[in-house]
Amino acid sequence: MRIKEIRIVKGITQKVLAEKVGLNPATLSKYESGKIIPDALILKSIAKVLNVDINVLYDDYIENKSFSDDKLEEIKNILLMGENEFYKRKNSEKL
């Protein structure tokens, strides 16, 4: 997956990226291999640490059809309105 490629090009170890994002290195490894899919906030954090636009990572998952339609919609909304506004709206819908 693209996370691993970008991480290696930037000279960041898996351990360092995992620590900066607050993940277990084994979990990051699973994200990199496509075994599990990161949620939108984790994907955003990874993009921030790697200093890449989240769309670079998002597009990779779309190309590989890794996300469910609901997950794609969540990420799209976070990108469009920002995560604070998205979760504020999402929490108000639960009430």
N, C-alpha and C positions, 0 to 999 in steps of 0.2 A: 504494500500500500504506500501511498505517497508520504505519509508521516515519516516512515523509516528513511525513505530516499532523501527528504529534506533535512532530517536530523543528521544524517551522515554527511551530507554536503556542508552543513553548517558546523560540523565538527563537534557535535553534542552527543555525549554518550546516552544510552538508554537510561542509565541510572540517574544521570543529571536531569534529563527531561522529566522523568517520572517524579523526582523530588520537587522540581519547580512547579509541576502541575498538581502535586499532592496525590500521586498514584503509587501503587506498588509496581515495581519494574515488570513483574509477571503480567500484570493487567495491561500495561503499556505494550508489552510484547504481543499480547492477544489483539490489541487494537491495530498494531502494525501489520500483523499477519492476516487481519480480516476475520479472525475467529469470533470476536465479539465487536459490537458497534458502540462507540462512545456516544454518550448523550450530548445534546447541543452545547451545554455549558463546558463540558470537558473538551469538546472539539474546539470551542472558542478559546479556552485556556491554552491548549496545545498550539493553536495558531498564534496566539500572543507570544508565547515563549519562543517559538520558532521564527517570529517576526515575519509572518506571511499572512496574507489576506485569508480569512476563514473560507472564502469561496474556493480557494485552491484545494483545501481539504474536503470541503462540502462536495465539490464537483467530482472528486475521486470516488466518493461513496455513491453518488448518483450514477456515474458511469458503470460502476460495478453492481448497481441495484441492491446495495447493501441495506438501505433504510426502508422501513415500512412507510406507507403513505402518510400515516400520522406523524412519524418522526420527521419526514421531509417537510411537512407543513409546519411543525414546531420550529425547525431550524429556519425555514423561510421567514416566518413571522419574527423570530429573534433578529434576523438580519435586517428586516424592514423597519421594525419599530424599536429595536434595542431590547436588551434582556430585561432591564428594570420595568419598562412599560409592559412587556409581554407577560412577565410573571405577576405583575400587579393586576392585569386584566384576567389572567388565568385564575388567580386566587379569588377575585371578586365573583367569577362565574361559579365557583364552588359554593358560595354562600347562598 
